[in-house]
Every structure is written in structure tokens, then in C-alpha cells.
Amino acid sequence: MAKVIAFVLPILLLIQCALAQERPSIVPSLHRYQAHNGGFKLSEGDSTTSIEATSEALFLHALYGLQSKINLEGALRHVQSLENGDYGYGSNNGFPSDLESTKFALLSYHNLKAPTPNSVNVAGYIQSLFHSDTNMFGNRAGTKGDLKSTANGLQALKLLNIQEGAFVKKISSGLHQTLKRLQKDTAEGSYFSDAGLPTISANYYALVIASVTGYEIQNVGKFVSYIASQQSKDGGFYADNSKKTTSLEASAHAIASLHILKNMKGGSNFADKINIDSFISYLDEVQRT
């Protein structure tokens, strides 16, 4: 089975936290995922590229210095080609703009160390997707606001270096009220929950919002305890409180959440809270199957 670029993200978070040392085995062969249009595919067998895969590949480039391995000029041209007339970005050529794809495009520029074209207008596009009645961003024009899109919107504004600007300050108070409403406190620990999303993912998106807007979490240790309680015997993390199945996405969100909590006031290294070795074994098993 072809290796998937998205597989490397959880292990890279561990590397950044100095909890794992090995470079993902996908790195030397990254150029095989780049298509003729300059974009990247999530797996070698895919017929089309995506801005998500391109963003993740360029993250690897920035981390490991792979200039000679991939076509950076082609990648930059591909990302630029995805900008639409509304100054948002689509997931591929000809696709309508959406907030998540726009965030991935901005991440790509960041990892290429390239300026964002029409940055003021891009910021305007992002801000236009905010719904003041719900204090949430929508993923596309005309769609309802949701927690994931709100996290994406704030991350995108942060990449444009305007997270401290008047717009984010204006909406932060309402977002903080939303976070207070979504917080749950249980015997296993504390977490954020939102209907329609797996708990571990909703908790991650809420922590992104908290981090960008300066929301102070009173007891970081309780949030860490909850995430640790979601690790299964096989090393992966459960998506929700039913603890029926683990997934790569849930595991990535769990590790990313711990990374955010580590950098908050009162945070600390979480190495002794989860089983790092079994988690890496879980990733190895996912890669093989």
C-alpha cells in the first residue's frame, strides 16, 4: 500500500516535542508524491492533487530541507493557481473557495517562505465568513458556522499575522463565551464537546480557538488527563467517549491538543501521561495496513 503523507503529522508533532527522534520514512521519497502540475497527492495511487497534501508536503520540506528533492517553483505556482476571484482558495483548480483550503494555501506560502498574494483581500475573504449571530466561521459563503471552520479561520488569520488585530479582538469575547459553554468536566478530566463532531476532534478545534484568542484554561492538567484517558491499548486514540474505535485523525488531534496544552500557562511536557512507545507502534501498524 502506498504511504500516505498525512501519516507523518502525528509523529512530527512528537519530534517537535522531543519525544521521538526518527525521521518519517516517507521523507526521502517525498518527490514521488509531486504531480506535473506542481501539487502533491495524499498517496502515490491518487490521480489528483490537493491543497491539503501540498501543504503537508511543504511542511516536510520546511522541516527537513528538501529543496533538491522537490520542485518548489512548481509547488508555488500550483498554490497560486488555486486562488479564486473572491481571494479565497479552492482545494484544486476550478473548485470554489473554502476556508479550510485557504488555510492550507496560507500554510503552503508560510513553509515556502513566500509572501501571500493579495494578503489584505485574503484577510477580507476570511473575515467575510464569520457569523456574528453564532460567533463562528463558516467554511464557505452561505454555510453555517461551526467549530472546525472557526479554528481554521483563526489559524488562517494568524498566518497573515493579524491575530492581534482589531477583528480578532472584537470577536474574542464571544468566542470565549462559546468555549465556556462547550467545556465539560468529568471524572476522567476536562474537555470541550460540540454536537456533530467526535469529542477528541471538537476538543482540538476548541483548543486552537483558545490558543489563538488568548483564552485562559484554568486547569491544564485536567485537559491532559482526559486526552490521556482516550488512548487505547493498541496505542491509538479513540475518537469519542464511546471508546469503540481508534483512528489516525483522532490520534493526530490528540497529540496536537497535547502540544497546544504544553505551551499554555501551567502546561508541561506530557511524555509521562501517555504511552509514547505504543503510540509509535500504532502508527507503524497503520502505515503497514
Backbone bond lengths (Angstrom), bond angles and torsions (degrees), N, CA, C in turn:
res aa  C-N    CA-C-N  psi(-1)  N-CA   C-N-CA  omega(-1)  CA-C   N-CA-C  phi
1 M - - - 1.467 - - 1.528 110.00 -
2 A 1.320 115.80 137.93 1.461 119.61 179.79 1.519 110.55 -65.52
3 K 1.293 115.65 141.17 1.463 119.75 178.16 1.527 109.69 -72.03
4 V 1.303 116.54 147.07 1.457 122.41 -176.54 1.515 109.74 -106.32
5 I 1.330 117.31 132.08 1.457 121.80 -178.79 1.526 110.99 -57.87
6 A 1.332 117.01 -40.81 1.463 120.04 -176.80 1.521 112.60 -61.51
7 F 1.318 117.35 -21.19 1.463 121.34 179.80 1.516 112.50 -58.68
8 V 1.324 117.23 -31.16 1.463 119.33 -171.56 1.525 113.61 -77.32
9 L 1.323 118.66 -17.64 1.457 119.63 -171.40 1.527 114.23 -63.12
10 P 1.335 120.08 -44.51 1.470 117.63 177.52 1.519 113.19 -60.87
11 I 1.315 117.26 -41.48 1.465 119.70 -178.80 1.529 110.68 -68.87
12 L 1.329 117.15 -33.18 1.462 119.17 178.00 1.528 111.49 -67.04
13 L 1.323 116.47 -34.47 1.459 119.16 175.73 1.523 110.48 -63.85
14 L 1.329 116.12 -38.20 1.464 119.37 177.04 1.517 110.67 -65.70
15 I 1.326 116.81 -39.47 1.465 120.86 178.75 1.529 110.08 -62.57
16 Q 1.336 116.15 -43.97 1.459 119.74 179.93 1.527 111.37 -62.67
17 C 1.331 116.20 -29.60 1.464 120.88 177.89 1.524 111.62 -88.55
18 A 1.331 117.34 6.96 1.465 123.34 179.73 1.528 112.15 61.13
19 L 1.348 115.92 32.92 1.454 120.26 178.75 1.524 112.11 -106.23
20 A 1.304 116.97 -4.70 1.461 121.72 175.83 1.508 107.24 -150.18
21 Q 1.313 117.13 149.33 1.461 120.68 -173.23 1.527 113.76 -114.77
22 E 1.323 117.77 -22.72 1.457 119.88 -172.21 1.516 112.29 -74.09
23 R 1.312 115.89 136.90 1.449 120.73 172.43 1.520 108.63 -75.72
24 P 1.352 119.23 133.00 1.461 120.25 -179.88 1.525 111.72 -54.98
25 S 1.328 116.43 140.57 1.464 120.59 -174.58 1.518 113.08 -66.69
26 I 1.338 117.15 -15.22 1.458 120.29 179.84 1.527 112.33 -71.44
27 V 1.329 117.41 -22.21 1.462 121.31 -169.02 1.526 113.36 -58.33
28 P 1.337 121.05 -49.38 1.465 119.40 -177.87 1.526 114.58 -62.59
29 S 1.347 117.11 -23.66 1.463 120.22 -177.18 1.528 112.47 -104.72
30 L 1.326 117.23 17.36 1.458 120.70 -174.63 1.522 112.67 -58.24
31 H 1.335 117.16 -33.66 1.466 120.21 -177.26 1.530 112.07 -61.27
32 R 1.327 117.57 -21.54 1.464 120.30 -179.02 1.522 111.79 -71.02
33 Y 1.327 117.30 -16.38 1.456 121.34 179.78 1.529 111.99 -90.32
34 Q 1.329 117.90 -5.93 1.467 120.94 -178.36 1.522 109.67 -87.94
35 A 1.328 115.93 129.72 1.462 121.99 -179.67 1.524 110.48 -90.88
36 H 1.326 115.77 173.70 1.468 120.96 -178.32 1.524 112.05 -63.67
37 N 1.343 117.59 -25.83 1.463 119.44 -179.28 1.529 112.49 -80.75
38 G 1.337 117.01 -0.38 1.455 121.14 178.25 1.512 114.39 96.30
39 G 1.338 116.73 -18.70 1.450 120.93 178.30 1.523 111.53 -80.82
40 F 1.321 115.45 174.70 1.465 121.17 -178.39 1.520 110.81 -118.97
41 K 1.329 114.82 152.37 1.459 122.64 176.57 1.529 108.93 -101.77
42 L 1.339 116.77 150.49 1.459 120.51 178.41 1.524 111.71 -68.10
43 S 1.330 117.19 -31.19 1.458 121.16 175.97 1.520 108.58 -143.42
44 E 1.313 116.09 158.17 1.462 120.16 -175.09 1.523 112.40 -60.96
45 G 1.330 117.27 -29.27 1.454 120.63 -177.36 1.512 114.42 -81.40
46 D 1.337 118.22 -8.04 1.462 120.40 -179.59 1.523 110.89 -68.73
47 S 1.336 115.46 146.77 1.465 119.91 179.60 1.517 112.24 -92.50
48 T 1.333 117.69 -17.20 1.455 121.09 -178.45 1.519 111.26 -127.18
49 T 1.316 114.45 157.01 1.466 121.09 176.31 1.528 109.35 -89.87
50 S 1.309 116.08 171.85 1.466 121.00 174.29 1.517 108.63 -148.76
51 I 1.314 116.08 154.30 1.463 120.34 178.68 1.519 110.21 -67.62
52 E 1.338 117.76 -30.13 1.467 120.38 177.67 1.527 110.47 -63.47
53 A 1.333 116.53 -49.96 1.466 120.37 179.38 1.518 111.00 -63.07
54 T 1.330 117.01 -39.72 1.464 121.50 179.74 1.523 110.49 -62.75
55 S 1.329 116.18 -43.89 1.458 120.69 178.97 1.521 111.15 -61.52
56 E 1.334 117.38 -43.74 1.458 120.60 -178.26 1.526 111.69 -69.46
57 A 1.324 116.62 -35.87 1.463 119.85 176.83 1.525 110.82 -65.35
58 L 1.324 116.58 -40.43 1.460 120.19 -179.67 1.529 111.33 -71.43
59 F 1.321 116.73 -26.93 1.458 120.14 172.46 1.529 110.03 -63.63
60 L 1.325 116.20 -42.90 1.468 120.31 176.40 1.524 110.87 -62.91
61 H 1.316 115.67 -40.91 1.472 120.16 177.56 1.520 110.47 -58.36
62 A 1.338 115.88 -46.06 1.464 119.66 -178.00 1.525 111.48 -65.89
63 L 1.328 116.25 -34.01 1.454 120.35 -176.70 1.520 112.29 -76.86
64 Y 1.334 116.31 -37.32 1.464 119.71 -172.87 1.524 114.89 -113.36
65 G 1.326 118.38 -2.44 1.455 120.44 176.33 1.515 112.79 66.16
66 L 1.320 116.40 68.32 1.468 121.00 -174.08 1.527 112.42 -107.26
67 Q 1.338 116.91 34.96 1.459 119.78 -174.26 1.528 112.71 -54.97
68 S 1.315 116.91 -38.95 1.467 119.88 -176.45 1.515 112.74 -78.72
69 K 1.316 116.92 -11.61 1.464 120.94 -175.23 1.519 113.23 -91.83
70 I 1.339 117.26 -30.34 1.463 119.88 -174.98 1.528 109.98 -128.08
71 N 1.318 115.15 162.27 1.455 122.38 -178.65 1.536 108.67 -90.31
72 L 1.325 115.88 95.58 1.456 119.94 -175.77 1.525 112.27 -71.12
73 E 1.327 117.11 -37.57 1.466 119.53 178.87 1.521 110.27 -64.01
74 G 1.328 115.91 -40.52 1.461 119.76 177.63 1.513 111.55 -64.91
75 A 1.333 116.61 -39.42 1.459 120.65 178.73 1.526 110.54 -64.09
76 L 1.337 116.77 -42.23 1.458 120.51 179.53 1.524 110.97 -63.77
77 R 1.320 117.03 -44.65 1.474 120.27 178.70 1.527 110.68 -61.10
78 H 1.334 115.94 -38.88 1.458 119.10 -179.71 1.528 110.83 -64.32
79 V 1.319 117.46 -45.97 1.462 120.45 179.45 1.528 110.23 -61.24
80 Q 1.319 116.25 -44.34 1.467 119.93 179.90 1.530 111.84 -61.83
81 S 1.329 116.66 -33.06 1.469 120.66 -178.19 1.516 112.87 -69.92
82 L 1.333 117.34 -14.37 1.462 120.95 -176.95 1.525 112.62 -87.70
83 E 1.354 116.77 -5.28 1.464 119.57 178.72 1.520 110.39 -73.12
84 N 1.319 116.35 132.45 1.460 121.91 -179.54 1.524 111.20 -101.23
85 G 1.313 115.41 176.61 1.460 121.11 -176.91 1.512 114.17 -64.37
86 D 1.342 116.85 -21.36 1.468 119.53 178.27 1.528 111.83 -88.70
87 Y 1.335 116.37 4.85 1.471 125.40 178.46 1.532 113.16 74.04
88 G 1.333 116.43 10.37 1.451 120.19 168.55 1.523 109.06 -95.03
89 Y 1.323 116.23 177.43 1.466 121.57 -178.40 1.517 110.28 -122.85
90 G 1.339 114.95 143.50 1.455 120.77 175.17 1.511 110.43 -96.99
91 S 1.332 116.50 166.69 1.462 120.70 -178.26 1.519 112.32 -70.57
92 N 1.334 116.57 -23.05 1.455 122.00 176.19 1.522 108.40 -156.39
93 N 1.307 116.86 173.67 1.462 120.70 -178.40 1.521 110.99 -59.75
94 G 1.335 116.05 130.80 1.456 121.23 178.95 1.512 114.53 86.97
95 F 1.327 117.33 -5.01 1.460 120.27 179.50 1.531 110.16 -88.48
96 P 1.336 117.62 147.25 1.473 119.81 179.43 1.525 111.35 -67.46
97 S 1.297 115.29 159.19 1.463 120.84 -179.37 1.523 111.09 -68.47
98 D 1.308 115.60 145.02 1.462 121.29 170.26 1.516 108.18 -147.19
99 L 1.315 115.51 159.89 1.455 121.22 -172.32 1.524 112.12 -67.48
100 E 1.330 116.84 -41.08 1.457 119.27 -178.44 1.537 111.06 -63.66
101 S 1.330 117.18 -43.94 1.461 120.42 178.56 1.518 111.00 -64.64
102 T 1.327 116.65 -36.35 1.460 120.33 177.84 1.526 110.49 -64.00
103 K 1.328 116.59 -41.14 1.469 119.77 176.73 1.530 110.16 -61.23
104 F 1.331 117.25 -44.61 1.464 120.16 179.67 1.532 111.40 -63.10
105 A 1.329 116.85 -36.27 1.465 120.13 177.51 1.527 110.43 -64.56
106 L 1.334 116.73 -43.04 1.462 120.38 179.22 1.524 111.20 -66.05
107 L 1.325 117.09 -36.75 1.467 120.27 174.75 1.525 110.65 -62.87
108 S 1.327 115.87 -37.98 1.464 120.21 179.15 1.524 110.73 -63.51
109 Y 1.328 117.09 -46.40 1.465 120.01 177.27 1.531 110.60 -59.92
110 H 1.318 115.52 -41.50 1.463 120.33 -179.37 1.529 110.64 -60.74
111 N 1.323 116.99 -46.28 1.464 120.37 -177.48 1.523 112.72 -75.20
112 L 1.332 116.76 -19.28 1.467 120.92 173.33 1.531 111.71 -87.58
113 K 1.333 115.29 -5.73 1.477 120.96 -174.78 1.520 110.84 56.39
114 A 1.327 114.91 39.47 1.463 122.08 -179.05 1.529 109.28 -112.86
115 P 1.329 118.01 145.41 1.466 119.75 178.05 1.524 111.27 -68.50
116 T 1.315 116.27 151.52 1.459 121.52 176.92 1.524 109.22 -84.53
117 P 1.332 118.55 119.48 1.465 119.86 177.73 1.532 110.81 -62.41
118 N 1.308 116.14 141.43 1.474 121.38 175.39 1.528 111.91 53.04
119 S 1.326 116.42 43.61 1.463 120.23 -171.64 1.527 112.95 -58.82
120 V 1.329 117.81 -37.77 1.463 120.41 -179.98 1.518 110.43 -64.33
121 N 1.324 116.22 -41.41 1.466 120.51 179.12 1.524 111.85 -70.77
122 V 1.335 116.72 -34.06 1.461 120.41 176.24 1.528 109.41 -63.60
123 A 1.333 116.36 -42.63 1.464 120.60 176.84 1.527 110.60 -61.01
124 G 1.316 116.13 -39.46 1.459 120.36 178.00 1.521 111.76 -63.48
125 Y 1.342 115.97 -40.10 1.469 119.83 177.53 1.534 109.68 -61.81
126 I 1.318 117.22 -46.01 1.471 121.26 -179.13 1.527 110.24 -60.91
127 Q 1.323 116.57 -47.16 1.462 120.49 -177.72 1.523 111.64 -64.85
128 S 1.335 117.50 -28.58 1.466 120.64 -179.18 1.523 112.43 -67.74
129 L 1.324 116.73 -16.55 1.467 120.87 -178.57 1.526 112.38 -90.39
130 F 1.330 117.51 1.97 1.462 120.73 179.49 1.523 110.11 -84.64
131 H 1.339 115.71 133.44 1.463 122.13 178.48 1.524 108.61 -104.25
132 S 1.308 117.07 110.00 1.457 120.51 -176.64 1.529 112.43 -68.05
133 D 1.345 117.47 -24.36 1.459 119.63 -179.00 1.526 112.19 -72.91
134 T 1.334 117.44 -26.79 1.468 120.83 -179.68 1.526 112.89 -114.09
135 N 1.333 116.75 -4.57 1.472 121.72 -176.80 1.528 111.42 57.45
136 M 1.316 116.41 40.71 1.457 121.64 -178.61 1.534 110.31 -139.52
137 F 1.325 115.41 152.19 1.458 121.37 170.69 1.526 108.85 -89.26
138 G 1.346 115.73 146.92 1.453 121.44 170.01 1.521 109.02 -99.82
139 N 1.329 117.57 158.21 1.457 120.14 -177.89 1.519 112.33 -76.61
140 R 1.332 116.45 -31.12 1.467 121.97 178.53 1.520 109.28 -136.89
141 A 1.309 116.07 163.65 1.460 120.46 175.60 1.522 108.94 -60.12
142 G 1.321 115.97 130.78 1.459 120.25 178.20 1.515 114.86 89.50
143 T 1.331 118.47 -5.67 1.460 120.49 179.02 1.524 110.37 -96.66
144 K 1.328 116.37 155.62 1.453 121.43 -179.71 1.525 110.61 -68.92
145 G 1.320 114.85 153.71 1.452 119.41 176.30 1.519 111.30 -73.16
146 D 1.316 116.61 149.74 1.464 120.90 178.39 1.523 109.40 -150.66
147 L 1.321 115.25 166.27 1.461 121.43 -173.39 1.525 111.94 -64.64
148 K 1.321 117.22 -44.89 1.463 121.07 -179.20 1.520 110.93 -60.91
149 S 1.330 117.07 -47.31 1.464 120.33 -178.81 1.522 111.04 -65.20
150 T 1.334 116.78 -33.49 1.459 120.00 177.91 1.522 110.96 -64.95
151 A 1.339 116.05 -42.21 1.466 119.52 175.32 1.519 110.65 -62.41
152 N 1.340 117.03 -42.80 1.462 120.50 178.83 1.519 111.63 -62.69
153 G 1.335 116.22 -41.50 1.452 119.65 -179.09 1.519 112.36 -63.72
154 L 1.320 116.37 -42.73 1.463 120.14 179.94 1.525 111.24 -69.38
155 Q 1.329 117.38 -38.11 1.466 119.90 175.82 1.520 110.77 -63.40
156 A 1.340 116.46 -39.23 1.461 120.26 179.55 1.532 110.86 -64.99
157 L 1.321 117.11 -43.58 1.467 120.25 178.29 1.524 111.04 -64.75
158 K 1.330 116.28 -35.45 1.466 119.53 177.19 1.518 110.58 -64.13
159 L 1.327 117.19 -38.68 1.459 120.62 178.29 1.527 111.86 -65.69
160 L 1.329 116.18 -26.01 1.466 120.86 176.30 1.531 111.52 -87.15
161 N 1.339 115.33 5.00 1.470 121.72 177.61 1.514 113.55 61.62
162 I 1.344 115.88 35.86 1.463 118.14 177.47 1.532 110.65 -126.13
163 Q 1.352 116.37 23.06 1.463 118.32 -179.61 1.523 112.23 -66.62
164 E 1.337 116.78 -20.09 1.465 119.73 177.86 1.522 111.81 -96.75
165 G 1.314 116.27 7.78 1.456 120.45 -177.10 1.508 113.49 -75.97
166 A 1.319 115.00 175.35 1.464 121.39 -175.29 1.517 112.15 -61.43
167 F 1.331 117.63 -35.58 1.465 120.03 -177.13 1.519 111.03 -64.12
168 V 1.343 117.03 -49.78 1.468 119.97 -178.48 1.523 110.48 -65.51
169 K 1.327 117.39 -39.45 1.467 119.83 177.27 1.524 111.00 -61.49
170 K 1.318 115.74 -37.18 1.460 120.84 -178.78 1.523 111.99 -65.01
171 I 1.321 116.97 -38.12 1.465 119.94 -174.75 1.529 112.95 -93.52
172 S 1.327 117.98 -9.69 1.465 120.92 -173.79 1.520 112.91 -63.14
173 S 1.324 117.62 -40.26 1.458 120.39 -177.20 1.525 110.92 -60.17
174 G 1.327 116.52 -45.24 1.462 120.55 178.46 1.518 112.05 -64.72
175 L 1.333 116.19 -38.16 1.465 120.21 178.36 1.522 111.00 -66.19
176 H 1.318 117.22 -37.67 1.463 120.61 178.40 1.526 111.07 -64.86
177 Q 1.317 116.93 -36.82 1.461 120.26 175.83 1.530 110.44 -64.87
178 T 1.321 116.07 -38.75 1.467 120.01 177.67 1.527 110.96 -63.61
179 L 1.324 116.97 -42.14 1.466 120.57 179.58 1.534 110.71 -63.11
180 K 1.318 117.03 -41.19 1.466 119.89 178.05 1.528 110.53 -60.25
181 R 1.321 116.04 -39.64 1.468 120.63 -179.57 1.526 111.97 -68.30
182 L 1.338 116.91 -33.13 1.461 121.04 -175.59 1.523 113.86 -85.08
183 Q 1.331 117.38 -12.26 1.469 119.46 -175.99 1.520 111.42 -73.56
184 K 1.340 114.74 135.57 1.458 122.69 176.13 1.529 108.52 -121.40
185 D 1.311 116.04 138.63 1.460 121.88 178.07 1.523 108.80 -118.78
186 T 1.332 116.59 121.59 1.455 122.06 -176.44 1.526 110.00 -131.60
187 A 1.323 115.06 177.07 1.461 120.10 177.48 1.522 111.66 -63.71
188 E 1.344 116.71 -29.80 1.467 120.72 -179.98 1.512 112.48 -80.68
189 G 1.313 117.12 -15.17 1.452 121.27 -179.01 1.517 111.81 137.51
190 S 1.308 116.75 -169.35 1.461 122.59 -178.40 1.524 110.85 -108.76
191 Y 1.336 114.89 150.84 1.464 120.15 179.05 1.523 108.79 -162.32
192 F 1.321 115.56 166.39 1.461 121.92 173.66 1.523 108.46 -101.69
193 S 1.320 116.09 138.56 1.459 120.62 -177.82 1.519 109.80 -132.30
194 D 1.324 116.37 141.89 1.464 121.21 178.98 1.522 108.79 -141.83
195 A 1.302 117.05 130.73 1.465 121.57 -177.79 1.528 110.37 -58.46
196 G 1.320 115.47 137.62 1.462 120.70 177.61 1.510 114.34 93.13
197 L 1.335 116.78 -5.40 1.459 120.40 179.01 1.525 109.73 -124.77
198 P 1.338 117.58 143.53 1.470 119.00 171.38 1.527 109.21 -56.60
199 T 1.310 116.66 140.09 1.467 120.76 -172.51 1.521 112.61 -56.32
200 I 1.334 117.23 -45.51 1.466 120.15 -175.82 1.522 110.55 -64.40
201 S 1.343 117.20 -32.35 1.468 120.92 178.91 1.528 111.10 -76.61
202 A 1.336 116.37 -42.67 1.466 119.63 177.08 1.523 110.45 -59.53
203 N 1.328 116.35 -40.78 1.457 120.83 178.55 1.525 111.03 -61.79
204 Y 1.347 116.67 -41.14 1.469 120.61 178.62 1.527 111.27 -63.27
205 Y 1.328 117.54 -48.35 1.471 120.24 -178.25 1.527 110.56 -61.85
206 A 1.337 116.39 -39.53 1.461 119.85 178.58 1.529 111.21 -65.49
207 L 1.326 116.93 -37.50 1.465 119.94 178.59 1.533 111.13 -67.81
208 V 1.325 117.07 -33.63 1.469 120.24 174.02 1.528 109.28 -61.39
209 I 1.325 116.13 -46.88 1.467 120.77 179.19 1.530 110.50 -59.77
210 A 1.324 115.85 -45.09 1.459 120.57 179.73 1.522 111.42 -60.82
211 S 1.320 116.07 -42.88 1.462 121.34 -177.92 1.524 111.90 -65.04
212 V 1.325 117.02 -45.39 1.466 120.74 -176.00 1.523 111.66 -71.95
213 T 1.339 116.95 -35.72 1.469 119.86 -174.86 1.515 113.14 -94.30
214 G 1.335 118.49 -1.17 1.452 120.83 177.73 1.505 114.51 77.95
215 Y 1.326 117.24 26.38 1.462 120.87 177.18 1.524 109.15 -73.51
216 E 1.319 116.90 127.26 1.461 120.74 -176.22 1.525 110.92 -90.86
217 I 1.315 115.53 119.78 1.458 121.53 175.81 1.522 107.95 -87.68
218 Q 1.316 115.34 125.68 1.459 119.94 -170.71 1.528 113.09 -70.83
219 N 1.319 117.76 -39.42 1.461 120.49 -177.36 1.525 109.51 -131.21
220 V 1.323 115.34 87.66 1.467 120.63 -178.29 1.529 110.99 -59.56
221 G 1.333 116.56 -36.10 1.461 120.55 -177.67 1.511 113.50 -58.77
222 K 1.329 117.93 -35.20 1.457 120.83 179.40 1.532 111.41 -68.09
223 F 1.327 116.65 -35.12 1.467 120.26 177.47 1.531 110.31 -69.26
224 V 1.322 115.71 -39.19 1.464 120.01 177.18 1.530 109.60 -63.80
225 S 1.322 117.11 -42.14 1.462 121.26 -179.13 1.525 111.31 -61.19
226 Y 1.342 116.35 -40.89 1.467 118.91 179.30 1.531 110.92 -62.10
227 I 1.335 116.23 -48.09 1.464 119.62 -178.88 1.525 110.64 -60.84
228 A 1.315 116.79 -42.59 1.461 120.59 179.08 1.526 110.98 -61.13
229 S 1.329 117.20 -34.69 1.465 120.85 -179.48 1.518 112.29 -69.13
230 Q 1.327 116.91 -15.15 1.461 121.08 -179.00 1.528 113.13 -90.62
231 Q 1.318 118.23 -0.41 1.462 120.34 178.46 1.523 109.42 -79.59
232 S 1.334 115.57 132.38 1.462 120.99 -179.07 1.524 110.79 -87.27
233 K 1.317 115.61 172.92 1.460 120.41 179.04 1.528 112.04 -64.66
234 D 1.352 116.18 -27.73 1.470 118.62 180.00 1.523 112.54 -81.40
235 G 1.343 117.54 -2.59 1.464 121.66 175.86 1.503 115.00 102.93
236 G 1.346 117.70 -22.90 1.459 120.72 178.23 1.521 111.02 -78.64
237 F 1.320 115.44 176.99 1.456 120.59 -178.54 1.525 110.51 -115.39
238 Y 1.339 114.52 141.20 1.461 120.31 177.58 1.522 109.98 -73.16
239 A 1.335 114.96 148.32 1.462 120.15 -179.13 1.527 111.72 -76.08
240 D 1.341 117.73 -32.73 1.458 119.62 -177.77 1.522 110.45 -148.08
241 N 1.327 115.40 -176.34 1.461 120.53 -171.68 1.525 113.95 -71.11
242 S 1.320 118.78 -12.99 1.460 120.38 177.56 1.529 111.73 -69.49
243 K 1.327 115.99 -22.20 1.474 122.62 177.12 1.528 112.38 53.92
244 K 1.339 115.00 45.38 1.462 119.80 179.94 1.522 112.33 -94.63
245 T 1.318 116.67 -43.90 1.465 119.40 -176.56 1.523 110.39 -137.45
246 T 1.325 114.75 147.96 1.459 120.93 173.44 1.524 108.24 -98.93
247 S 1.309 116.44 163.17 1.464 120.43 176.53 1.513 109.38 -151.51
248 L 1.336 115.11 158.01 1.458 120.42 177.73 1.523 110.82 -64.96
249 E 1.334 116.58 -40.26 1.462 119.81 179.69 1.520 111.20 -63.22
250 A 1.346 116.65 -45.88 1.460 120.14 179.28 1.522 110.72 -62.05
251 S 1.326 116.16 -39.50 1.465 120.39 -179.77 1.522 110.99 -66.28
252 A 1.332 116.27 -41.10 1.465 120.29 177.60 1.524 110.49 -62.73
253 H 1.337 116.52 -42.59 1.459 120.56 179.93 1.532 111.49 -67.24
254 A 1.324 116.62 -34.54 1.467 119.90 177.69 1.523 110.86 -64.21
255 I 1.327 116.84 -48.82 1.466 120.74 -179.29 1.527 110.59 -66.16
256 A 1.343 116.61 -40.07 1.465 119.95 178.50 1.537 110.58 -63.85
257 S 1.326 117.03 -37.24 1.466 120.96 178.05 1.521 110.70 -64.33
258 L 1.323 116.45 -43.57 1.462 120.49 178.25 1.528 110.90 -62.57
259 H 1.326 115.62 -35.99 1.465 120.65 178.37 1.534 110.48 -64.26
260 I 1.342 116.45 -42.11 1.467 120.49 177.64 1.529 110.17 -64.29
261 L 1.323 116.47 -46.72 1.463 120.88 -178.13 1.525 111.67 -62.65
262 K 1.318 115.89 -35.03 1.462 120.97 179.28 1.529 111.23 -57.92
263 N 1.336 116.67 -34.13 1.461 121.53 -175.31 1.532 113.18 -93.88
264 M 1.329 117.08 2.70 1.462 120.05 178.67 1.529 110.63 -89.10
265 K 1.322 115.53 165.25 1.456 120.49 177.27 1.523 109.65 -58.74
266 G 1.327 116.08 125.92 1.456 120.48 -177.86 1.506 113.73 87.66
267 G 1.341 117.04 0.04 1.452 120.93 -179.49 1.511 112.20 -79.45
268 S 1.308 116.14 161.57 1.455 121.31 178.78 1.517 108.76 -155.23
269 N 1.316 116.44 172.96 1.459 120.72 178.48 1.525 109.37 -61.11
270 F 1.331 116.32 134.19 1.454 120.72 -175.70 1.525 113.14 -99.59
271 A 1.325 116.95 13.38 1.464 120.96 -173.18 1.517 112.84 -58.30
272 D 1.330 117.03 -33.02 1.456 119.67 -177.11 1.528 112.35 -87.27
273 K 1.328 117.33 0.96 1.459 121.04 -177.75 1.526 113.25 -97.14
274 I 1.323 116.93 -23.88 1.458 120.11 179.48 1.527 109.23 -127.01
275 N 1.327 115.48 164.39 1.457 121.09 179.83 1.530 108.45 -90.85
276 I 1.318 116.28 95.82 1.465 121.45 -175.96 1.527 111.18 -63.86
277 D 1.323 117.09 -43.79 1.468 120.44 -176.64 1.526 111.61 -62.81
278 S 1.325 117.16 -43.22 1.464 118.84 -179.79 1.524 110.84 -70.08
279 F 1.335 116.73 -30.61 1.465 119.48 176.93 1.525 110.62 -65.94
280 I 1.308 117.40 -44.42 1.466 120.76 177.99 1.531 110.46 -63.94
281 S 1.344 116.75 -37.85 1.470 120.16 176.04 1.523 110.67 -63.38
282 Y 1.331 116.57 -38.25 1.458 121.41 176.99 1.527 110.55 -61.35
283 L 1.332 116.68 -44.84 1.470 120.73 178.72 1.534 110.74 -62.10
284 D 1.313 116.62 -40.30 1.469 120.78 178.27 1.526 110.52 -61.93
285 E 1.331 116.61 -41.25 1.464 121.28 179.81 1.520 111.07 -66.54
286 V 1.342 116.59 -41.80 1.465 120.57 177.43 1.519 110.20 -61.13
287 Q 1.310 116.91 -40.97 1.462 121.31 -178.91 1.530 110.94 -64.55
288 R 1.331 116.90 -37.22 1.477 120.32 -178.35 1.525 112.09 -73.08
289 T 1.325 115.84 -32.34 1.463 119.96 -176.80 1.509 111.62 -101.08
